[in-house]
Amino acid sequence: MLTNQEFIAGIGNAYSDEICWCAGIYPFRRRASLDAAEMERLYRCIGAVLGKAIETLRTRVGNSIDVEVRDSWRCTAKPVSPVLAAAARSAR
């Protein structure tokens, strides 16, 4: 439902994943299976995620609208292995 452009224009897969992560809802759940509390969480998270994205983009990329900044998103965050973390520290 979130990626349906007739429902909400401009939300693609990345934003819908982050919204679902925020709401604690599996992204492939059908809308009909959501109860009232889940719909309320989803609605609140739409505003929260998009508000944070706007703030982050204004701060970090300014007028460079072609730059994607997603390193602060929780749904895409991946743990760094101790080996990679040590290598990054030693490279500084």
The first five atom37 places (N, CA, C, CB, O) and aatype in JSON, in Angstrom:
{
  "aatype": [12, 10, 16, 2, 5, 6, 13, 9, 0, 7, 9, 7, 2, 0, 18, 15, 3, 6, 9, 4, 17, 4, 0, 7, 9, 18, 14, 13, 1, 1, 1, 0, 15, 10, 3, 0, 0, 6, 12, 6, 1, 10, 18, 1, 4, 9, 7, 0, 19, 10, 7, 11, 0, 9, 6, 16, 10, 1, 16, 1, 19, 7, 2, 15, 9, 3, 19, 6, 19, 1, 3, 15, 17, 1, 4, 16, 0, 11, 14, 19, 15, 14, 19, 10, 0, 0, 0, 0, 1, 15, 0, 1],
  "atom_mask": [
    [1, 1, 1, 1, 1],
    [1, 1, 1, 1, 1],
    [1, 1, 1, 1, 1],
    [1, 1, 1, 1, 1],
    [1, 1, 1, 1, 1],
    [1, 1, 1, 1, 1],
    [1, 1, 1, 1, 1],
    [1, 1, 1, 1, 1],
    [1, 1, 1, 1, 1],
    [1, 1, 1, 0, 1],
    [1, 1, 1, 1, 1],
    [1, 1, 1, 0, 1],
    [1, 1, 1, 1, 1],
    [1, 1, 1, 1, 1],
    [1, 1, 1, 1, 1],
    [1, 1, 1, 1, 1],
    [1, 1, 1, 1, 1],
    [1, 1, 1, 1, 1],
    [1, 1, 1, 1, 1],
    [1, 1, 1, 1, 1],
    [1, 1, 1, 1, 1],
    [1, 1, 1, 1, 1],
    [1, 1, 1, 1, 1],
    [1, 1, 1, 0, 1],
    [1, 1, 1, 1, 1],
    [1, 1, 1, 1, 1],
    [1, 1, 1, 1, 1],
    [1, 1, 1, 1, 1],
    [1, 1, 1, 1, 1],
    [1, 1, 1, 1, 1],
    [1, 1, 1, 1, 1],
    [1, 1, 1, 1, 1],
    [1, 1, 1, 1, 1],
    [1, 1, 1, 1, 1],
    [1, 1, 1, 1, 1],
    [1, 1, 1, 1, 1],
    [1, 1, 1, 1, 1],
    [1, 1, 1, 1, 1],
    [1, 1, 1, 1, 1],
    [1, 1, 1, 1, 1],
    [1, 1, 1, 1, 1],
    [1, 1, 1, 1, 1],
    [1, 1, 1, 1, 1],
    [1, 1, 1, 1, 1],
    [1, 1, 1, 1, 1],
    [1, 1, 1, 1, 1],
    [1, 1, 1, 0, 1],
    [1, 1, 1, 1, 1],
    [1, 1, 1, 1, 1],
    [1, 1, 1, 1, 1],
    [1, 1, 1, 0, 1],
    [1, 1, 1, 1, 1],
    [1, 1, 1, 1, 1],
    [1, 1, 1, 1, 1],
    [1, 1, 1, 1, 1],
    [1, 1, 1, 1, 1],
    [1, 1, 1, 1, 1],
    [1, 1, 1, 1, 1],
    [1, 1, 1, 1, 1],
    [1, 1, 1, 1, 1],
    [1, 1, 1, 1, 1],
    [1, 1, 1, 0, 1],
    [1, 1, 1, 1, 1],
    [1, 1, 1, 1, 1],
    [1, 1, 1, 1, 1],
    [1, 1, 1, 1, 1],
    [1, 1, 1, 1, 1],
    [1, 1, 1, 1, 1],
    [1, 1, 1, 1, 1],
    [1, 1, 1, 1, 1],
    [1, 1, 1, 1, 1],
    [1, 1, 1, 1, 1],
    [1, 1, 1, 1, 1],
    [1, 1, 1, 1, 1],
    [1, 1, 1, 1, 1],
    [1, 1, 1, 1, 1],
    [1, 1, 1, 1, 1],
    [1, 1, 1, 1, 1],
    [1, 1, 1, 1, 1],
    [1, 1, 1, 1, 1],
    [1, 1, 1, 1, 1],
    [1, 1, 1, 1, 1],
    [1, 1, 1, 1, 1],
    [1, 1, 1, 1, 1],
    [1, 1, 1, 1, 1],
    [1, 1, 1, 1, 1],
    [1, 1, 1, 1, 1],
    [1, 1, 1, 1, 1],
    [1, 1, 1, 1, 1],
    [1, 1, 1, 1, 1],
    [1, 1, 1, 1, 1],
    [1, 1, 1, 1, 1]
  ],
  "atom_positions": [
    [[0.82, -1.18, 0.0], [0.0, 0.0, 0.0], [0.87, 1.26, 0.0], [-0.93, -0.01, 1.2], [0.51, 2.26, -0.62]],
    [[2.01, 1.21, 0.7], [2.85, 2.41, 0.78], [3.51, 2.78, -0.54], [3.9, 2.23, 1.82], [3.78, 3.95, -0.79]],
    [[3.76, 1.79, -1.38], [4.41, 2.09, -2.66], [3.4, 2.31, -3.78], [5.36, 0.97, -3.04], [3.79, 2.55, -4.92]],
    [[2.12, 2.24, -3.48], [1.06, 2.52, -4.46], [0.99, 4.03, -4.64], [-0.32, 1.92, -4.0], [0.57, 4.74, -3.73]],
    [[1.38, 4.53, -5.79], [1.45, 5.96, -6.04], [0.08, 6.63, -6.02], [2.12, 6.21, -7.37], [-0.01, 7.85, -5.88]],
    [[-1.0, 5.85, -6.15], [-2.34, 6.43, -6.04], [-2.72, 6.65, -4.58], [-3.37, 5.51, -6.73], [-3.59, 7.46, -4.28]],
    [[-2.06, 5.94, -3.66], [-2.33, 6.08, -2.23], [-1.48, 7.2, -1.64], [-2.06, 4.76, -1.49], [-2.02, 8.15, -1.06]],
    [[-0.17, 7.1, -1.79], [0.78, 8.13, -1.34], [1.85, 8.26, -2.42], [1.42, 7.78, 0.08], [2.6, 7.31, -2.67]],
    [[1.93, 9.41, -3.06], [2.91, 9.6, -4.13], [4.3, 9.83, -3.55], [2.51, 10.78, -5.02], [4.46, 10.54, -2.56]],
    [[5.29, 9.23, -4.18], [6.68, 9.51, -3.86], [7.34, 8.59, -2.86], [0.0, 0.0, 0.0], [8.53, 8.74, -2.59]],
    [[6.62, 7.64, -2.3], [7.24, 6.7, -1.36], [7.6, 5.45, -2.13], [6.29, 6.38, -0.16], [6.73, 4.72, -2.61]],
    [[8.89, 5.2, -2.23], [9.36, 4.01, -2.93], [9.7, 2.9, -1.94], [0.0, 0.0, 0.0], [9.33, 2.96, -0.77]],
    [[10.39, 1.91, -2.43], [10.73, 0.74, -1.6], [11.55, 1.09, -0.38], [11.47, -0.27, -2.43], [11.28, 0.58, 0.71]],
    [[12.54, 1.94, -0.52], [13.43, 2.25, 0.61], [12.67, 2.96, 1.73], [14.61, 3.13, 0.14], [12.79, 2.58, 2.89]],
    [[11.89, 3.97, 1.37], [11.11, 4.66, 2.4], [10.05, 3.76, 3.01], [10.47, 5.91, 1.82], [9.82, 3.8, 4.22]],
    [[9.39, 2.95, 2.2], [8.35, 2.07, 2.75], [8.97, 1.04, 3.69], [7.58, 1.36, 1.61], [8.37, 0.7, 4.71]],
    [[10.16, 0.54, 3.37], [10.84, -0.39, 4.28], [11.16, 0.27, 5.61], [12.13, -0.91, 3.64], [10.96, -0.33, 6.67]],
    [[11.64, 1.5, 5.57], [11.99, 2.21, 6.8], [10.73, 2.51, 7.62], [12.74, 3.51, 6.49], [10.76, 2.42, 8.85]],
    [[9.64, 2.87, 6.96], [8.38, 3.12, 7.66], [7.87, 1.85, 8.33], [7.31, 3.67, 6.68], [7.45, 1.88, 9.48]],
    [[7.92, 0.74, 7.61], [7.48, -0.54, 8.19], [8.38, -0.95, 9.35], [7.46, -1.63, 7.12], [7.9, -1.46, 10.35]],
    [[9.69, -0.73, 9.21], [10.63, -1.05, 10.29], [10.26, -0.23, 11.53], [12.11, -0.76, 9.86], [10.2, -0.77, 12.64]],
    [[10.02, 1.04, 11.35], [9.64, 1.92, 12.45], [8.36, 1.42, 13.13], [9.44, 3.37, 11.94], [8.26, 1.45, 14.36]],
    [[7.4, 0.97, 12.35], [6.11, 0.52, 12.88], [6.14, -0.91, 13.39], [5.05, 0.64, 11.81], [5.2, -1.36, 14.04]],
    [[7.22, -1.63, 13.1], [7.31, -3.03, 13.52], [6.39, -3.93, 12.72], [0.0, 0.0, 0.0], [5.85, -4.91, 13.24]],
    [[6.22, -3.6, 11.45], [5.31, -4.36, 10.57], [6.11, -4.95, 9.42], [4.16, -3.44, 10.03], [6.88, -4.26, 8.75]],
    [[5.92, -6.24, 9.18], [6.58, -6.92, 8.07], [6.14, -6.25, 6.76], [6.23, -8.45, 8.06], [4.95, -6.09, 6.53]],
    [[7.09, -5.85, 5.91], [6.76, -5.07, 4.72], [5.82, -5.74, 3.71], [8.0, -4.72, 4.03], [5.18, -5.04, 2.92]],
    [[5.72, -7.04, 3.73], [4.87, -7.72, 2.74], [3.5, -8.11, 3.29], [5.57, -8.95, 2.22], [2.77, -8.86, 2.65]],
    [[3.16, -7.61, 4.49], [1.82, -7.86, 5.03], [0.79, -7.13, 4.18], [1.72, -7.4, 6.51], [1.04, -6.03, 3.69]],
    [[-0.35, -7.76, 4.02], [-1.44, -7.12, 3.29], [-2.13, -6.13, 4.2], [-2.44, -8.17, 2.75], [-2.26, -6.37, 5.4]],
    [[-2.58, -5.05, 3.66], [-3.24, -4.0, 4.43], [-4.43, -4.57, 5.2], [-3.7, -2.86, 3.5], [-4.65, -4.18, 6.34]],
    [[-5.19, -5.47, 4.61], [-6.38, -6.03, 5.25], [-6.05, -6.81, 6.52], [-7.11, -6.92, 4.27], [-6.93, -7.04, 7.36]],
    [[-4.79, -7.23, 6.67], [-4.42, -8.02, 7.85], [-3.99, -7.14, 9.03], [-3.3, -8.98, 7.5], [-3.73, -7.66, 10.12]],
    [[-3.9, -5.83, 8.84], [-3.46, -4.93, 9.9], [-4.63, -4.53, 10.79], [-2.79, -3.67, 9.3], [-5.71, -4.2, 10.3]],
    [[-4.41, -4.57, 12.1], [-5.47, -4.12, 13.01], [-5.35, -2.6, 13.21], [-5.37, -4.87, 14.38], [-4.45, -1.97, 12.67]],
    [[-6.27, -2.04, 13.99], [-6.32, -0.59, 14.18], [-5.03, -0.05, 14.81], [-7.51, -0.21, 15.05], [-4.55, 1.01, 14.41]],
    [[-4.48, -0.76, 15.78], [-3.24, -0.3, 16.44], [-2.08, -0.3, 15.45], [-2.91, -1.19, 17.65], [-1.26, 0.62, 15.47]],
    [[-1.99, -1.31, 14.61], [-0.91, -1.36, 13.61], [-1.07, -0.25, 12.59], [-0.9, -2.73, 12.9], [-0.08, 0.34, 12.17]],
    [[-2.29, 0.04, 12.18], [-2.52, 1.13, 11.23], [-2.13, 2.47, 11.86], [-4.0, 1.16, 10.78], [-1.57, 3.33, 11.18]],
    [[-2.43, 2.66, 13.14], [-2.06, 3.88, 13.83], [-0.54, 4.03, 13.89], [-2.65, 3.9, 15.26], [0.0, 5.11, 13.64]],
    [[0.17, 2.93, 14.23], [1.64, 2.97, 14.26], [2.19, 3.28, 12.87], [2.22, 1.62, 14.76], [3.12, 4.07, 12.73]],
    [[1.62, 2.67, 11.86], [2.06, 2.9, 10.49], [1.88, 4.37, 10.12], [1.3, 2.0, 9.5], [2.77, 5.0, 9.55]],
    [[0.73, 4.91, 10.44], [0.43, 6.31, 10.15], [1.43, 7.24, 10.86], [-1.01, 6.66, 10.56], [1.96, 8.17, 10.25]],
    [[1.68, 6.99, 12.15], [2.64, 7.82, 12.9], [4.04, 7.71, 12.31], [2.66, 7.41, 14.38], [4.76, 8.7, 12.24]],
    [[4.42, 6.51, 11.9], [5.77, 6.3, 11.37], [5.96, 6.93, 10.0], [6.07, 4.82, 11.29], [7.08, 7.3, 9.65]],
    [[4.9, 7.06, 9.23], [5.03, 7.76, 7.94], [5.53, 9.18, 8.2], [3.67, 7.79, 7.17], [6.5, 9.62, 7.58]],
    [[4.87, 9.88, 9.1], [5.29, 11.25, 9.43], [6.66, 11.31, 10.05], [0.0, 0.0, 0.0], [7.46, 12.19, 9.72]],
    [[6.94, 10.38, 10.96], [8.24, 10.39, 11.65], [9.39, 10.13, 10.69], [8.25, 9.34, 12.77], [10.39, 10.85, 10.71]],
    [[9.25, 9.11, 9.85], [10.33, 8.75, 8.92], [10.53, 9.84, 7.87], [10.03, 7.41, 8.23], [11.66, 10.22, 7.6]],
    [[9.45, 10.34, 7.29], [9.6, 11.36, 6.27], [10.1, 12.67, 6.87], [8.27, 11.6, 5.54], [10.89, 13.38, 6.24]],
    [[9.66, 13.0, 8.07], [10.16, 14.21, 8.74], [11.66, 14.12, 9.01], [0.0, 0.0, 0.0], [12.39, 15.08, 8.78]],
    [[12.1, 12.97, 9.5], [13.53, 12.77, 9.75], [14.32, 12.82, 8.45], [13.78, 11.43, 10.47], [15.41, 13.39, 8.4]],
    [[13.77, 12.23, 7.39], [14.46, 12.23, 6.1], [14.62, 13.65, 5.56], [13.69, 11.37, 5.08], [15.68, 14.01, 5.05]],
    [[13.58, 14.45, 5.68], [13.64, 15.83, 5.2], [14.7, 16.61, 5.98], [12.26, 16.52, 5.33], [15.51, 17.33, 5.39]],
    [[14.68, 16.46, 7.29], [15.66, 17.15, 8.13], [17.09, 16.72, 7.79], [15.38, 16.88, 9.61], [17.98, 17.56, 7.65]],
    [[17.29, 15.41, 7.67], [18.62, 14.89, 7.34], [19.09, 15.38, 5.99], [18.62, 13.36, 7.38], [20.24, 15.8, 5.84]],
    [[18.23, 15.32, 5.0], [18.62, 15.74, 3.64], [18.91, 17.23, 3.59], [17.52, 15.39, 2.64], [19.87, 17.65, 2.93]],
    [[18.11, 18.03, 4.25], [18.38, 19.48, 4.27], [19.74, 19.78, 4.89], [17.29, 20.22, 5.04], [20.47, 20.65, 4.41]],
    [[20.07, 19.06, 5.94], [21.33, 19.29, 6.65], [22.53, 18.76, 5.88], [21.28, 18.63, 8.02], [23.56, 19.43, 5.78]],
    [[22.4, 17.57, 5.32], [23.57, 16.89, 4.77], [23.79, 17.07, 3.28], [23.47, 15.47, 5.05], [24.93, 16.98, 2.83]],
    [[22.74, 17.31, 2.49], [22.97, 17.42, 1.05], [22.54, 18.76, 0.47], [22.23, 16.33, 0.34], [22.92, 19.08, -0.66]],
    [[21.78, 19.53, 1.2], [21.38, 20.84, 0.69], [20.65, 20.78, -0.62], [0.0, 0.0, 0.0], [19.61, 20.13, -0.73]],
    [[21.19, 21.45, -1.63], [20.54, 21.5, -2.93], [20.95, 20.37, -3.87], [20.85, 22.81, -3.59], [20.47, 20.31, -5.01]],
    [[21.8, 19.48, -3.42], [22.25, 18.36, -4.25], [21.2, 17.24, -4.2], [23.65, 17.83, -3.78], [21.39, 16.24, -3.51]],
    [[20.1, 17.41, -4.93], [18.97, 16.49, -4.81], [19.26, 15.1, -5.37], [17.78, 17.06, -5.51], [18.48, 14.18, -5.15]],
    [[20.36, 14.94, -6.08], [20.7, 13.64, -6.63], [21.45, 12.75, -5.64], [21.53, 13.81, -7.88], [21.69, 11.58, -5.92]],
    [[21.82, 13.29, -4.48], [22.58, 12.54, -3.48], [21.62, 11.79, -2.57], [23.49, 13.48, -2.65], [20.68, 12.37, -2.03]],
    [[21.86, 10.49, -2.41], [21.04, 9.68, -1.52], [21.79, 9.47, -0.21], [20.69, 8.31, -2.16], [22.95, 9.06, -0.2]],
    [[21.13, 9.77, 0.89], [21.71, 9.59, 2.21], [20.8, 8.62, 2.97], [21.85, 10.97, 2.97], [19.68, 8.97, 3.34]],
    [[21.3, 7.41, 3.18], [20.5, 6.41, 3.88], [21.28, 5.71, 4.98], [19.99, 5.39, 2.89], [20.84, 4.69, 5.5]],
    [[22.43, 6.24, 5.33], [23.25, 5.56, 6.32], [22.69, 5.63, 7.74], [24.64, 6.14, 6.31], [23.16, 4.9, 8.62]],
    [[21.71, 6.49, 7.98], [21.12, 6.58, 9.32], [19.86, 5.74, 9.45], [20.81, 8.03, 9.65], [19.26, 5.68, 10.53]],
    [[19.44, 5.09, 8.38], [18.21, 4.32, 8.42], [18.41, 3.02, 9.17], [17.71, 4.03, 7.0], [19.43, 2.35, 9.01]],
    [[17.45, 2.66, 9.99], [17.56, 1.45, 10.79], [17.35, 0.19, 9.96], [16.56, 1.49, 11.92], [17.96, -0.84, 10.25]],
    [[16.5, 0.24, 8.95], [16.22, -0.99, 8.2], [17.39, -1.4, 7.31], [14.98, -0.81, 7.34], [17.47, -2.55, 6.91]],
    [[18.29, -0.47, 7.0], [19.43, -0.8, 6.15], [20.73, -0.91, 6.92], [19.58, 0.23, 5.07], [21.77, -1.25, 6.36]],
    [[20.67, -0.63, 8.21], [21.89, -0.69, 9.03], [22.34, -2.14, 9.17], [21.65, -0.06, 10.43], [21.55, -3.03, 9.49]],
    [[23.6, -2.35, 8.93], [24.16, -3.7, 9.03], [25.29, -3.66, 10.05], [24.68, -4.21, 7.64], [26.08, -2.72, 10.07]],
    [[25.36, -4.66, 10.88], [26.48, -4.67, 11.85], [27.81, -4.8, 11.12], [26.31, -5.81, 12.87], [27.92, -5.53, 10.14]],
    [[28.79, -4.11, 11.63], [30.12, -4.17, 11.05], [30.9, -5.27, 11.76], [30.86, -2.8, 11.16], [30.9, -5.35, 12.99]],
    [[31.57, -6.11, 10.98], [32.34, -7.18, 11.6], [33.52, -6.58, 12.36], [32.84, -8.19, 10.54], [34.03, -5.53, 11.97]],
    [[33.96, -7.22, 13.43], [35.11, -6.71, 14.2], [36.36, -6.56, 13.34], [35.42, -7.64, 15.36], [37.15, -5.65, 13.56]],
    [[36.53, -7.43, 12.36], [37.72, -7.37, 11.48], [37.66, -6.1, 10.63], [37.8, -8.64, 10.57], [38.66, -5.39, 10.5]],
    [[36.48, -5.8, 10.04], [36.35, -4.6, 9.22], [36.47, -3.34, 10.07], [35.0, -4.6, 8.48], [37.07, -2.35, 9.63]],
    [[35.9, -3.37, 11.28], [36.0, -2.2, 12.17], [37.45, -1.92, 12.51], [35.17, -2.43, 13.45], [37.87, -0.77, 12.51]],
    [[38.23, -2.96, 12.82], [39.64, -2.79, 13.16], [40.41, -2.27, 11.95], [40.26, -4.12, 13.65], [41.27, -1.39, 12.09]],
    [[40.12, -2.78, 10.77], [40.8, -2.32, 9.56], [40.49, -0.86, 9.29], [40.38, -3.18, 8.35], [41.37, -0.11, 8.88]],
    [[39.24, -0.43, 9.52], [38.87, 0.97, 9.3], [39.59, 1.88, 10.3], [37.34, 1.14, 9.43], [40.06, 2.96, 9.94]],
    [[39.68, 1.43, 11.54], [40.39, 2.24, 12.55], [41.87, 2.38, 12.21], [40.24, 1.6, 13.95], [42.44, 3.46, 12.36]],
    [[42.49, 1.3, 11.76], [43.93, 1.35, 11.46], [44.22, 2.15, 10.2], [44.49, -0.08, 11.31], [45.34, 2.64, 10.01]],
    [[43.23, 2.29, 9.32], [43.42, 3.05, 8.08], [43.37, 4.56, 8.31], [42.36, 2.65, 7.05], [43.78, 5.33, 7.44]],
    [[42.87, 4.97, 9.47], [42.75, 6.42, 9.75], [44.05, 7.08, 10.02], [41.85, 6.66, 10.92], [44.1, 8.28, 10.27]]
  ]
}
